[in-house]
């Protein structure tokens, strides 16, 4: 029976591996396979502030590299036929509301990236 040996990774190697997970279209599993690691080990390192990459999105409205989450509120409402025909009042400035099939409404407020919003809408429409 072959003996397993525990590999020891330096802090710099862990930071480098965690940073690779932030590249566009790269999954944690792909990075883990590249180094013959279990993906759970990489996820554990990503939760550790010593190794997690610092990729805070720009909050001033400028386009940041990479993707980031938008604030979204999902409201569960059952709409009857009269509500569906009624015209909703114009929302306040800076708020976007999108009605989704099933009577759900997606409300986006504040600063957002128009390209990210377009990708979100395409994903919800698929």
N, CA, C and O atoms as CSV, one atom per row, in Angstrom:
chain,resi,resn,atom,element,x,y,z
A,1,UNK,N,N,0.845,-1.175,0.000
A,1,UNK,CA,C,0.000,0.000,0.000
A,1,UNK,C,C,0.895,1.245,0.000
A,1,UNK,O,O,1.855,1.330,0.767
A,2,UNK,N,N,0.575,2.189,-0.853
A,2,UNK,CA,C,1.366,3.419,-0.951
A,2,UNK,C,C,1.038,4.346,0.206
A,2,UNK,O,O,-0.123,4.518,0.577
A,3,UNK,N,N,2.086,4.941,0.770
A,3,UNK,CA,C,1.890,5.896,1.863
A,3,UNK,C,C,1.592,7.264,1.301
A,3,UNK,O,O,2.188,7.687,0.311
A,4,UNK,N,N,0.666,7.952,1.938
A,4,UNK,CA,C,0.360,9.326,1.557
A,4,UNK,C,C,1.258,10.259,2.353
A,4,UNK,O,O,1.507,10.049,3.541
A,5,UNK,N,N,1.723,11.264,1.694
A,5,UNK,CA,C,2.504,12.279,2.401
A,5,UNK,C,C,1.735,13.589,2.352
A,5,UNK,O,O,1.157,13.946,1.326
A,6,UNK,N,N,1.736,14.288,3.452
A,6,UNK,CA,C,1.030,15.566,3.526
A,6,UNK,C,C,1.922,16.642,2.927
A,6,UNK,O,O,3.070,16.822,3.334
A,7,UNK,N,N,1.367,17.355,1.950
A,7,UNK,CA,C,2.123,18.444,1.343
A,7,UNK,C,C,1.956,19.700,2.184
A,7,UNK,O,O,0.875,19.969,2.709
A,8,UNK,N,N,3.004,20.442,2.302
A,8,UNK,CA,C,2.965,21.702,3.031
A,8,UNK,C,C,3.105,22.840,2.028
A,8,UNK,O,O,4.059,22.895,1.253
A,9,UNK,N,N,2.139,23.737,2.061
A,9,UNK,CA,C,2.137,24.882,1.161
A,9,UNK,C,C,2.534,26.117,1.950
A,9,UNK,O,O,2.056,26.334,3.063
A,10,UNK,N,N,3.414,26.926,1.367
A,10,UNK,CA,C,3.796,28.170,2.040
A,10,UNK,C,C,2.638,29.161,1.922
A,10,UNK,O,O,1.748,29.000,1.088
A,11,UNK,N,N,2.667,30.183,2.771
A,11,UNK,CA,C,1.623,31.210,2.721
A,11,UNK,C,C,1.596,31.896,1.357
A,11,UNK,O,O,0.522,32.220,0.849
A,12,UNK,N,N,2.759,32.117,0.766
A,12,UNK,CA,C,2.821,32.770,-0.547
A,12,UNK,C,C,2.213,31.876,-1.622
A,12,UNK,O,O,1.519,32.372,-2.510
A,13,UNK,N,N,2.456,30.577,-1.560
A,13,UNK,CA,C,1.853,29.656,-2.527
A,13,UNK,C,C,0.329,29.642,-2.373
A,13,UNK,O,O,-0.394,29.626,-3.369
A,14,UNK,N,N,-0.156,29.647,-1.137
A,14,UNK,CA,C,-1.601,29.664,-0.897
A,14,UNK,C,C,-2.226,30.939,-1.455
A,14,UNK,O,O,-3.286,30.890,-2.078
A,15,UNK,N,N,-1.567,32.093,-1.230
A,15,UNK,CA,C,-2.070,33.360,-1.767
A,15,UNK,C,C,-2.107,33.324,-3.295
A,15,UNK,O,O,-3.066,33.790,-3.910
A,16,UNK,N,N,-1.061,32.770,-3.898
A,16,UNK,CA,C,-0.990,32.680,-5.354
A,16,UNK,C,C,-2.105,31.791,-5.910
A,16,UNK,O,O,-2.735,32.142,-6.908
A,17,UNK,N,N,-2.350,30.662,-5.283
A,17,UNK,CA,C,-3.408,29.750,-5.726
A,17,UNK,C,C,-4.765,30.409,-5.562
A,17,UNK,O,O,-5.610,30.311,-6.452
A,18,UNK,N,N,-4.987,31.080,-4.437
A,18,UNK,CA,C,-6.271,31.763,-4.209
A,18,UNK,C,C,-6.478,32.901,-5.208
A,18,UNK,O,O,-7.601,33.124,-5.660
A,19,UNK,N,N,-5.429,33.610,-5.552
A,19,UNK,CA,C,-5.542,34.701,-6.512
A,19,UNK,C,C,-5.951,34.188,-7.892
A,19,UNK,O,O,-6.660,34.881,-8.622
A,20,UNK,N,N,-5.515,32.990,-8.254
A,20,UNK,CA,C,-5.850,32.421,-9.559
A,20,UNK,C,C,-7.343,32.139,-9.694
A,20,UNK,O,O,-7.855,32.065,-10.811
A,21,UNK,N,N,-8.049,31.980,-8.576
A,21,UNK,CA,C,-9.491,31.710,-8.635
A,21,UNK,C,C,-10.291,32.950,-9.022
A,21,UNK,O,O,-11.479,32.840,-9.323
A,22,UNK,N,N,-9.665,34.129,-9.022
A,22,UNK,CA,C,-10.383,35.365,-9.345
A,22,UNK,C,C,-10.363,35.676,-10.833
A,22,UNK,O,O,-11.021,36.618,-11.274
A,23,UNK,N,N,-9.618,34.899,-11.614
A,23,UNK,CA,C,-9.553,35.148,-13.061
A,23,UNK,C,C,-10.915,34.877,-13.687
A,23,UNK,O,O,-11.634,33.983,-13.241
A,24,UNK,N,N,-11.277,35.643,-14.720
A,24,UNK,CA,C,-12.570,35.420,-15.377
A,24,UNK,C,C,-12.645,34.023,-15.984
A,24,UNK,O,O,-11.662,33.523,-16.531
A,25,UNK,N,N,-13.803,33.404,-15.886
A,25,UNK,CA,C,-14.080,32.087,-16.467
A,25,UNK,C,C,-13.169,30.984,-15.928
A,25,UNK,O,O,-12.912,30.004,-16.627
A,26,UNK,N,N,-12.679,31.130,-14.697
A,26,UNK,CA,C,-11.879,30.090,-14.059
A,26,UNK,C,C,-12.579,29.686,-12.771
A,26,UNK,O,O,-12.917,30.541,-11.952
A,27,UNK,N,N,-12.798,28.394,-12.587
A,27,UNK,CA,C,-13.470,27.926,-11.379
A,27,UNK,C,C,-12.442,27.489,-10.343
A,27,UNK,O,O,-11.279,27.241,-10.661
A,28,UNK,N,N,-12.894,27.401,-9.111
A,28,UNK,CA,C,-12.029,26.933,-8.030
A,28,UNK,C,C,-11.605,25.496,-8.308
A,28,UNK,O,O,-10.463,25.120,-8.041
A,29,UNK,N,N,-12.516,24.697,-8.841
A,29,UNK,CA,C,-12.195,23.299,-9.143
A,29,UNK,C,C,-11.076,23.193,-10.179
A,29,UNK,O,O,-10.212,22.324,-10.069
A,30,UNK,N,N,-11.087,24.072,-11.185
A,30,UNK,CA,C,-10.027,24.049,-12.192
A,30,UNK,C,C,-8.668,24.367,-11.568
A,30,UNK,O,O,-7.669,23.710,-11.861
A,31,UNK,N,N,-8.648,25.371,-10.714
A,31,UNK,CA,C,-7.388,25.744,-10.059
A,31,UNK,C,C,-6.921,24.610,-9.149
A,31,UNK,O,O,-5.731,24.296,-9.104
A,32,UNK,N,N,-7.851,23.998,-8.428
A,32,UNK,CA,C,-7.495,22.898,-7.527
A,32,UNK,C,C,-6.897,21.728,-8.311
A,32,UNK,O,O,-5.898,21.144,-7.892
A,33,UNK,N,N,-7.508,21.387,-9.444
A,33,UNK,CA,C,-6.976,20.279,-10.268
A,33,UNK,C,C,-5.579,20.601,-10.780
A,33,UNK,O,O,-4.730,19.715,-10.881
A,34,UNK,N,N,-5.341,21.863,-11.100
A,34,UNK,CA,C,-4.032,22.279,-11.604
A,34,UNK,C,C,-2.926,21.945,-10.599
A,34,UNK,O,O,-1.798,21.641,-10.989
A,35,UNK,N,N,-3.252,22.003,-9.316
A,35,UNK,CA,C,-2.262,21.747,-8.266
A,35,UNK,C,C,-2.494,20.413,-7.565
A,35,UNK,O,O,-1.895,20.159,-6.520
A,36,UNK,N,N,-3.347,19.561,-8.115
A,36,UNK,CA,C,-3.675,18.252,-7.543
A,36,UNK,C,C,-4.170,18.404,-6.103
A,36,UNK,O,O,-3.760,17.668,-5.205
A,37,UNK,N,N,-5.059,19.373,-5.909
A,37,UNK,CA,C,-5.655,19.640,-4.599
A,37,UNK,C,C,-7.142,19.317,-4.642
A,37,UNK,O,O,-7.746,19.269,-5.714
A,38,UNK,N,N,-7.717,19.100,-3.485
A,38,UNK,CA,C,-9.153,19.004,-3.370
A,38,UNK,C,C,-9.691,20.443,-3.361
A,38,UNK,O,O,-9.111,21.317,-2.716
A,39,UNK,N,N,-10.786,20.686,-4.068
A,39,UNK,CA,C,-11.342,22.042,-4.142
A,39,UNK,C,C,-11.724,22.562,-2.764
A,39,UNK,O,O,-11.667,23.769,-2.528
A,40,UNK,N,N,-12.113,21.680,-1.850
A,40,UNK,CA,C,-12.481,22.120,-0.502
A,40,UNK,C,C,-11.309,22.767,0.229
A,40,UNK,O,O,-11.507,23.656,1.057
A,41,UNK,N,N,-10.108,22.329,-0.070
A,41,UNK,CA,C,-8.919,22.935,0.558
A,41,UNK,C,C,-8.777,24.380,0.072
A,41,UNK,O,O,-8.487,25.280,0.861
A,42,UNK,N,N,-8.983,24.592,-1.223
A,42,UNK,CA,C,-8.871,25.949,-1.770
A,42,UNK,C,C,-9.981,26.833,-1.197
A,42,UNK,O,O,-9.733,27.991,-0.860
A,43,UNK,N,N,-11.207,26.298,-1.083
A,43,UNK,CA,C,-12.287,27.076,-0.478
A,43,UNK,C,C,-11.953,27.449,0.967
A,43,UNK,O,O,-12.266,28.552,1.415
A,44,UNK,N,N,-11.330,26.543,1.681
A,44,UNK,CA,C,-10.930,26.832,3.069
A,44,UNK,C,C,-9.902,27.970,3.089
A,44,UNK,O,O,-9.986,28.867,3.928
A,45,UNK,N,N,-8.950,27.934,2.181
A,45,UNK,CA,C,-7.960,29.009,2.108
A,45,UNK,C,C,-8.619,30.333,1.736
A,45,UNK,O,O,-8.231,31.381,2.252
A,46,UNK,N,N,-9.610,30.298,0.849
A,46,UNK,CA,C,-10.288,31.537,0.441
A,46,UNK,C,C,-11.044,32.181,1.599
A,46,UNK,O,O,-11.210,33.401,1.625
A,47,UNK,N,N,-11.505,31.377,2.554
A,47,UNK,CA,C,-12.201,31.939,3.723
A,47,UNK,C,C,-11.227,32.559,4.722
A,47,UNK,O,O,-11.627,33.368,5.560
A,48,UNK,N,N,-9.969,32.189,4.638
A,48,UNK,CA,C,-8.955,32.710,5.552
A,48,UNK,C,C,-8.490,34.083,5.056
A,48,UNK,O,O,-8.013,34.188,3.926
A,49,UNK,N,N,-8.617,35.140,5.874
A,49,UNK,CA,C,-8.241,36.490,5.411
A,49,UNK,C,C,-6.761,36.622,5.044
A,49,UNK,O,O,-6.394,37.545,4.316
A,50,UNK,N,N,-5.913,35.727,5.528
A,50,UNK,CA,C,-4.492,35.812,5.179
A,50,UNK,C,C,-4.242,35.457,3.716
A,50,UNK,O,O,-3.274,35.931,3.121
A,51,UNK,N,N,-5.107,34.625,3.131
A,51,UNK,CA,C,-4.871,34.137,1.782
A,51,UNK,C,C,-5.888,34.647,0.766
A,51,UNK,O,O,-5.629,34.606,-0.436
A,52,UNK,N,N,-7.031,35.123,1.227
A,52,UNK,CA,C,-8.083,35.566,0.312
A,52,UNK,C,C,-7.612,36.785,-0.468
A,52,UNK,O,O,-7.079,37.728,0.116
A,53,UNK,N,N,-7.804,36.771,-1.785
A,53,UNK,CA,C,-7.388,37.933,-2.592
A,53,UNK,C,C,-8.278,39.134,-2.313
A,53,UNK,O,O,-9.470,38.987,-2.043
A,54,UNK,N,N,-7.696,40.313,-2.381
A,54,UNK,CA,C,-8.431,41.561,-2.139
A,54,UNK,C,C,-8.950,42.063,-3.471
A,54,UNK,O,O,-8.206,42.674,-4.239
A,55,UNK,N,N,-10.250,41.805,-3.759
A,55,UNK,CA,C,-10.836,42.200,-5.037
A,55,UNK,C,C,-12.112,42.996,-4.799
A,55,UNK,O,O,-13.139,42.715,-5.417
A,56,UNK,N,N,-12.060,43.979,-3.918
A,56,UNK,CA,C,-13.243,44.787,-3.614
A,56,UNK,C,C,-13.665,45.570,-4.850
A,56,UNK,O,O,-12.832,46.222,-5.479
A,57,UNK,N,N,-14.955,45.514,-5.210
A,57,UNK,CA,C,-15.417,46.259,-6.378
A,57,UNK,C,C,-15.437,47.761,-6.102
A,57,UNK,O,O,-15.545,48.199,-4.957
A,58,UNK,N,N,-15.331,48.523,-7.160
A,58,UNK,CA,C,-15.375,49.976,-7.031
A,58,UNK,C,C,-16.789,50.405,-6.676
A,58,UNK,O,O,-17.743,50.003,-7.343
A,59,UNK,N,N,-16.938,51.210,-5.641
A,59,UNK,CA,C,-18.253,51.645,-5.205
A,59,UNK,C,C,-18.626,53.017,-5.762
A,59,UNK,O,O,-19.728,53.508,-5.519
A,60,UNK,N,N,-17.721,53.626,-6.500
A,60,UNK,CA,C,-17.985,54.958,-7.009
A,60,UNK,C,C,-18.690,54.945,-8.364
A,60,UNK,O,O,-18.876,55.996,-8.978
A,61,UNK,N,N,-19.085,53.749,-8.834
A,61,UNK,CA,C,-19.802,53.651,-10.093
A,61,UNK,C,C,-18.901,53.392,-11.282
A,61,UNK,O,O,-19.398,53.107,-12.372
A,62,UNK,N,N,-17.582,53.482,-11.106
A,62,UNK,CA,C,-16.693,53.197,-12.219
A,62,UNK,C,C,-16.652,51.692,-12.445
A,62,UNK,O,O,-16.869,50.915,-11.515
A,63,UNK,N,N,-16.377,51.289,-13.658
A,63,UNK,CA,C,-16.359,49.860,-13.989
A,63,UNK,C,C,-15.130,49.213,-13.364
A,63,UNK,O,O,-14.003,49.639,-13.614
A,64,UNK,N,N,-15.344,48.203,-12.564
A,64,UNK,CA,C,-14.248,47.468,-11.943
A,64,UNK,C,C,-13.955,46.241,-12.781
A,64,UNK,O,O,-14.851,45.698,-13.427
A,65,UNK,N,N,-12.710,45.801,-12.775
A,65,UNK,CA,C,-12.371,44.587,-13.492
A,65,UNK,C,C,-12.976,43.406,-12.766
A,65,UNK,O,O,-12.991,43.363,-11.535
A,66,UNK,N,N,-13.470,42.457,-13.520
A,66,UNK,CA,C,-14.077,41.279,-12.924
A,66,UNK,C,C,-15.548,41.515,-12.645
A,66,UNK,O,O,-16.081,42.598,-12.888
A,67,UNK,N,N,-16.182,40.495,-12.136
A,67,UNK,CA,C,-17.616,40.573,-11.849
A,67,UNK,C,C,-17.839,40.825,-10.369
A,67,UNK,O,O,-17.011,40.465,-9.532
A,68,UNK,N,N,-18.967,41.447,-10.057
A,68,UNK,CA,C,-19.343,41.640,-8.681
A,68,UNK,C,C,-20.851,41.587,-8.586
A,68,UNK,O,O,-21.548,41.754,-9.587
A,69,UNK,N,N,-21.357,41.356,-7.392
A,69,UNK,CA,C,-22.780,41.210,-7.184
A,69,UNK,C,C,-23.469,42.564,-7.068
A,69,UNK,O,O,-22.901,43.527,-6.554
A,70,UNK,N,N,-24.690,42.613,-7.551
A,70,UNK,CA,C,-25.523,43.796,-7.436
A,70,UNK,C,C,-26.519,43.582,-6.311
A,70,UNK,O,O,-26.930,42.447,-6.069
A,71,UNK,N,N,-26.923,44.650,-5.609
A,71,UNK,CA,C,-27.953,44.463,-4.589
A,71,UNK,C,C,-29.291,44.139,-5.264
A,71,UNK,O,O,-29.744,44.876,-6.139
A,72,UNK,N,N,-29.909,43.045,-4.855
A,72,UNK,CA,C,-31.156,42.581,-5.462
A,72,UNK,C,C,-32.138,42.221,-4.363
A,72,UNK,O,O,-31.764,41.619,-3.357
A,73,UNK,N,N,-33.390,42.591,-4.559
A,73,UNK,CA,C,-34.450,42.236,-3.617
A,73,UNK,C,C,-35.501,41.443,-4.397
A,73,UNK,O,O,-36.021,41.929,-5.401
A,74,UNK,N,N,-35.816,40.232,-3.943
A,74,UNK,CA,C,-36.833,39.417,-4.594
A,74,UNK,C,C,-38.073,39.447,-3.722
A,74,UNK,O,O,-38.035,39.063,-2.553
A,75,UNK,N,N,-39.178,39.909,-4.304
A,75,UNK,CA,C,-40.425,40.031,-3.571
A,75,UNK,C,C,-41.379,38.973,-4.098
A,75,UNK,O,O,-41.655,38.921,-5.297
A,76,UNK,N,N,-41.880,38.131,-3.208
A,76,UNK,CA,C,-42.805,37.074,-3.599
A,76,UNK,C,C,-44.227,37.607,-3.507
A,76,UNK,O,O,-44.750,37.815,-2.412
A,77,UNK,N,N,-44.843,37.825,-4.647
A,77,UNK,CA,C,-46.209,38.330,-4.689
A,77,UNK,C,C,-47.024,37.475,-5.661
A,77,UNK,O,O,-46.531,37.058,-6.709
A,78,UNK,N,N,-48.232,37.234,-5.303
A,78,UNK,CA,C,-49.149,36.585,-6.221
A,78,UNK,C,C,-49.995,37.681,-6.841
A,78,UNK,O,O,-50.693,38.416,-6.142
A,79,UNK,N,N,-49.927,37.780,-8.137
A,79,UNK,CA,C,-50.649,38.840,-8.829
A,79,UNK,C,C,-51.886,38.259,-9.487
A,79,UNK,O,O,-51.822,37.208,-10.125
A,80,UNK,N,N,-52.989,38.925,-9.335
A,80,UNK,CA,C,-54.193,38.497,-10.040
A,80,UNK,C,C,-54.270,39.248,-11.359
A,80,UNK,O,O,-53.439,40.114,-11.632
A,81,UNK,N,N,-55.246,38.925,-12.166
A,81,UNK,CA,C,-55.369,39.499,-13.502
A,81,UNK,C,C,-55.498,41.014,-13.452
A,81,UNK,O,O,-54.930,41.701,-14.301
A,82,UNK,N,N,-56.224,41.553,-12.485
A,82,UNK,CA,C,-56.397,43.008,-12.396
A,82,UNK,C,C,-55.063,43.697,-12.129
A,82,UNK,O,O,-54.788,44.754,-12.697
A,83,UNK,N,N,-54.231,43.108,-11.268
A,83,UNK,CA,C,-52.916,43.696,-10.992
A,83,UNK,C,C,-52.025,43.643,-12.227
A,83,UNK,O,O,-51.251,44.565,-12.482
A,84,UNK,N,N,-52.139,42.555,-12.996
A,84,UNK,CA,C,-51.297,42.413,-14.178
A,84,UNK,C,C,-51.637,43.448,-15.232
A,84,UNK,O,O,-50.760,43.882,-15.978
A,85,UNK,N,N,-52.904,43.851,-15.305
A,85,UNK,CA,C,-53.330,44.832,-16.301
A,85,UNK,C,C,-53.048,46.250,-15.829
A,85,UNK,O,O,-52.796,47.133,-16.649
A,86,UNK,N,N,-53.084,46.483,-14.516
A,86,UNK,CA,C,-52.870,47.830,-13.977
A,86,UNK,C,C,-51.463,48.311,-14.288
A,86,UNK,O,O,-50.514,47.527,-14.325
A,87,UNK,N,N,-51.346,49.622,-14.512
A,87,UNK,CA,C,-50.051,50.224,-14.815
A,87,UNK,C,C,-49.399,50.630,-13.499
A,87,UNK,O,O,-49.988,51.356,-12.698
A,88,UNK,N,N,-48.172,50.152,-13.285
A,88,UNK,CA,C,-47.440,50.496,-12.069
A,88,UNK,C,C,-46.985,51.946,-12.164
A,88,UNK,O,O,-46.668,52.420,-13.256
A,89,UNK,N,N,-46.945,52.662,-11.038
A,89,UNK,CA,C,-46.425,54.029,-11.070
A,89,UNK,C,C,-44.940,54.021,-11.420
A,89,UNK,O,O,-44.254,53.018,-11.221
A,90,UNK,N,N,-44.453,55.132,-11.937
A,90,UNK,CA,C,-43.051,55.248,-12.315
A,90,UNK,C,C,-42.198,55.163,-11.056
A,90,UNK,O,O,-42.416,55.926,-10.115
A,91,UNK,N,N,-41.220,54.240,-11.018
A,91,UNK,CA,C,-40.394,54.113,-9.820
A,91,UNK,C,C,-39.498,55.338,-9.626
A,91,UNK,O,O,-39.241,56.089,-10.567
A,92,UNK,N,N,-39.035,55.522,-8.406
A,92,UNK,CA,C,-38.157,56.645,-8.085
A,92,UNK,C,C,-36.856,56.531,-8.865
A,92,UNK,O,O,-36.485,55.449,-9.320
A,93,UNK,N,N,-36.165,57.659,-9.015
A,93,UNK,CA,C,-34.912,57.687,-9.752
A,93,UNK,C,C,-33.919,56.746,-9.078
A,93,UNK,O,O,-33.806,56.733,-7.852
A,94,UNK,N,N,-33.194,55.952,-9.884
A,94,UNK,CA,C,-32.189,55.046,-9.355
A,94,UNK,C,C,-32.725,53.688,-8.982
A,94,UNK,O,O,-31.991,52.879,-8.414
A,95,UNK,N,N,-33.991,53.406,-9.282
A,95,UNK,CA,C,-34.563,52.098,-8.982
A,95,UNK,C,C,-35.048,51.480,-10.283
A,95,UNK,O,O,-35.746,52.124,-11.067
A,96,UNK,N,N,-34.672,50.220,-10.509
A,96,UNK,CA,C,-35.133,49.485,-11.677
A,96,UNK,C,C,-35.928,48.297,-11.159
A,96,UNK,O,O,-35.457,47.565,-10.288
A,97,UNK,N,N,-37.136,48.098,-11.691
A,97,UNK,CA,C,-37.965,46.952,-11.316
A,97,UNK,C,C,-38.224,46.121,-12.555
A,97,UNK,O,O,-38.602,46.645,-13.602
A,98,UNK,N,N,-38.015,44.815,-12.427
A,98,UNK,CA,C,-38.227,43.891,-13.539
A,98,UNK,C,C,-39.196,42.827,-13.067
A,98,UNK,O,O,-38.936,42.144,-12.077
A,99,UNK,N,N,-40.333,42.676,-13.780
A,99,UNK,CA,C,-41.293,41.625,-13.458
A,99,UNK,C,C,-40.846,40.340,-14.129
A,99,UNK,O,O,-40.574,40.305,-15.329
A,100,UNK,N,N,-40.777,39.278,-13.326
A,100,UNK,CA,C,-40.337,37.977,-13.806
A,100,UNK,C,C,-41.535,37.041,-13.785
A,100,UNK,O,O,-42.461,37.221,-12.995
A,101,UNK,N,N,-41.512,36.045,-14.655
A,101,UNK,CA,C,-42.605,35.067,-14.710
A,101,UNK,C,C,-42.830,34.478,-13.327
A,101,UNK,O,O,-41.888,34.300,-12.555
A,102,UNK,N,N,-44.083,34.177,-13.022
A,102,UNK,CA,C,-44.411,33.609,-11.721
A,102,UNK,C,C,-44.800,34.668,-10.715
A,102,UNK,O,O,-44.995,34.354,-9.541
A,103,UNK,N,N,-44.921,35.930,-11.147
A,103,UNK,CA,C,-45.343,36.982,-10.235
A,103,UNK,C,C,-44.239,37.555,-9.369
A,103,UNK,O,O,-44.528,38.285,-8.421
A,104,UNK,N,N,-42.988,37.248,-9.661
A,104,UNK,CA,C,-41.874,37.793,-8.882
A,104,UNK,C,C,-41.387,39.078,-9.524
A,104,UNK,O,O,-41.499,39.267,-10.735
A,105,UNK,N,N,-40.845,39.956,-8.696
A,105,UNK,CA,C,-40.333,41.228,-9.183
A,105,UNK,C,C,-38.894,41.385,-8.703
A,105,UNK,O,O,-38.593,41.152,-7.532
A,106,UNK,N,N,-38.019,41.776,-9.605
A,106,UNK,CA,C,-36.617,42.018,-9.309
A,106,UNK,C,C,-36.437,43.522,-9.210
A,106,UNK,O,O,-36.724,44.236,-10.171
A,107,UNK,N,N,-35.958,44.032,-8.051
A,107,UNK,CA,C,-35.792,45.471,-7.842
A,107,UNK,C,C,-34.308,45.755,-7.618
A,107,UNK,O,O,-33.684,45.175,-6.729
A,108,UNK,N,N,-33.753,46.651,-8.429
A,108,UNK,CA,C,-32.346,47.014,-8.342
A,108,UNK,C,C,-32.281,48.502,-8.036
A,108,UNK,O,O,-32.888,49.317,-8.732
A,109,UNK,N,N,-31.534,48.854,-6.982
A,109,UNK,CA,C,-31.427,50.264,-6.616
A,109,UNK,C,C,-29.970,50.628,-6.400
A,109,UNK,O,O,-29.132,49.769,-6.124
A,110,UNK,N,N,-29.690,51.888,-6.528
A,110,UNK,CA,C,-28.341,52.373,-6.284
A,110,UNK,C,C,-27.470,52.285,-7.534
A,110,UNK,O,O,-27.973,52.153,-8.649
A,111,UNK,N,N,-26.169,52.359,-7.330
A,111,UNK,CA,C,-25.212,52.336,-8.422
A,111,UNK,C,C,-25.079,50.908,-8.931
A,111,UNK,O,O,-24.966,49.975,-8.136
A,112,UNK,N,N,-25.091,50.729,-10.244
A,112,UNK,CA,C,-24.966,49.400,-10.819
A,112,UNK,C,C,-24.197,49.489,-12.129
A,112,UNK,O,O,-24.083,50.560,-12.725
A,113,UNK,N,N,-23.675,48.361,-12.564
A,113,UNK,CA,C,-22.957,48.262,-13.827
A,113,UNK,C,C,-23.951,47.832,-14.900
A,113,UNK,O,O,-24.506,46.738,-14.802
A,114,UNK,N,N,-24.194,48.650,-15.916
A,114,UNK,CA,C,-25.190,48.306,-16.932
A,114,UNK,C,C,-24.883,46.988,-17.646
A,114,UNK,O,O,-25.802,46.236,-17.972
A,115,UNK,N,N,-23.604,46.703,-17.890
A,115,UNK,CA,C,-23.249,45.445,-18.558
A,115,UNK,C,C,-23.590,44.256,-17.673
A,115,UNK,O,O,-24.097,43.247,-18.162
A,116,UNK,N,N,-23.317,44.364,-16.370
A,116,UNK,CA,C,-23.642,43.277,-15.449
A,116,UNK,C,C,-25.151,43.087,-15.372
A,116,UNK,O,O,-25.627,41.954,-15.295
A,117,UNK,N,N,-25.909,44.180,-15.392
A,117,UNK,CA,C,-27.365,44.100,-15.373
A,117,UNK,C,C,-27.878,43.406,-16.632
A,117,UNK,O,O,-28.789,42.581,-16.565
A,118,UNK,N,N,-27.291,43.741,-17.776
A,118,UNK,CA,C,-27.700,43.098,-19.037
A,118,UNK,C,C,-27.430,41.596,-18.985
A,118,UNK,O,O,-28.258,40.805,-19.436
A,119,UNK,N,N,-26.271,41.192,-18.436
A,119,UNK,CA,C,-25.970,39.758,-18.302
A,119,UNK,C,C,-26.960,39.087,-17.358
A,119,UNK,O,O,-27.382,37.958,-17.609
A,120,UNK,N,N,-27.333,39.761,-16.280
A,120,UNK,CA,C,-28.302,39.216,-15.334
A,120,UNK,C,C,-29.654,38.997,-15.994
A,120,UNK,O,O,-30.281,37.954,-15.809
A,121,UNK,N,N,-30.099,39.976,-16.760
A,121,UNK,CA,C,-31.397,39.855,-17.435
A,121,UNK,C,C,-31.359,38.726,-18.459
A,121,UNK,O,O,-32.306,37.947,-18.565
A,122,UNK,N,N,-30.256,38.638,-19.220
A,122,UNK,CA,C,-30.135,37.533,-20.185
A,122,UNK,C,C,-30.154,36.196,-19.466
A,122,UNK,O,O,-30.767,35.248,-19.957
A,123,UNK,N,N,-29.501,36.094,-18.320
A,123,UNK,CA,C,-29.492,34.845,-17.556
A,123,UNK,C,C,-30.861,34.480,-17.021
A,123,UNK,O,O,-31.223,33.304,-17.000
A,124,UNK,N,N,-31.629,35.469,-16.589
A,124,UNK,CA,C,-32.970,35.207,-16.071
A,124,UNK,C,C,-33.948,34.861,-17.190
A,124,UNK,O,O,-34.931,34.154,-16.966
A,125,UNK,N,N,-33.674,35.364,-18.402
A,125,UNK,CA,C,-34.571,35.107,-19.531
A,125,UNK,C,C,-34.339,33.743,-20.156
A,125,UNK,O,O,-35.208,33.219,-20.852
A,126,UNK,N,N,-33.170,33.168,-19.909
A,126,UNK,CA,C,-32.822,31.879,-20.547
A,126,UNK,C,C,-33.619,30.734,-19.982
A,126,UNK,O,O,-33.446,29.592,-20.408
